[in-house]
């Protein structure tokens, strides 16, 4: 029996767009870091096998940082990881935080981590370096009230991916804001009937 | 159609160039033997090379996102360094103490250089550490030895002086006594 239902796979495979290879590499690195090299490598092989069984093979060591890959394969990979490793929401958040820490894209964007305003202003630019679909914008940035909203339009994704984004946004904002009180929470979600994914950032 | 094909070839070539560039910068950064971190103006570590991971004991994923103060024994030294970097854009061999993951203190020479955006303003700085702990130990050992030897020398000199004083005193006394004997020998003859 497949670990993910046919309906779920169809839904995921209906997702359009592409993701940059660097992002997939970050996810792969997370598995290696989380479980240690030996177990991590075995886990990646397990993931590859499960993806192949579902009819969507992926070969992690052949991924190139600056090539584009189907976004739906990325989302399916996350769904498979949740099923076979039993990852909780917090693990996905940690995946997001980890990605931002080692990210090649984040390194390209480092020049913008010089002020809160600049960092939030570049959110859209940041997004476009990762994905060919969706539009990320900052709304209501209020430095006095220590809050802002990150709104992601025209993007479906996957609930696991929403948690990854919470972690990723948290890490990036922590470079320009004190992290002691920093919180990132999705307050509107496409999977809960909203039109957009909306994240509230407070610090 | 031909234009599309040409565009595709150009994109493929650019992607390949990017991969090569990524590999080159990664190799350059990672093979640098000097432990180096990249810090933003909020003093948050945004990157570190392999030598820094090995020297400090933290993996990259644990270093990135942390404040640089975490690595310093004297936390206020970070502000001093940043002020200097803002002023002079460069620091060479400033002594400091850093902490490793195992809480070991290491004496280092710190060098820093500013990263600028369009030569207009500083967007971060690179910090490089060169471990001089062993050198310092050696230096301290030598200083201690010199100090001990100086002490010993002073003690010997004092002893010699004392002896000299005693010896000279004795010589004088003997000369006096000799004179006295001579005088006493002369006295009966006079009578």
Interface residues (C-beta under 8 A of the other chain):
Chain A: X33 X64 X65 X66 X67 X97 X98 X101 X102 X104 X106 X107 X110 X111 X113 X114 X115 X171 X174 X175 X176 X179
Chain B: X15 X18 X19 X22 X38 X40 X41 X42 X44 X46 X47 X59 X60 X61 X64 X65 X117 X123 X124
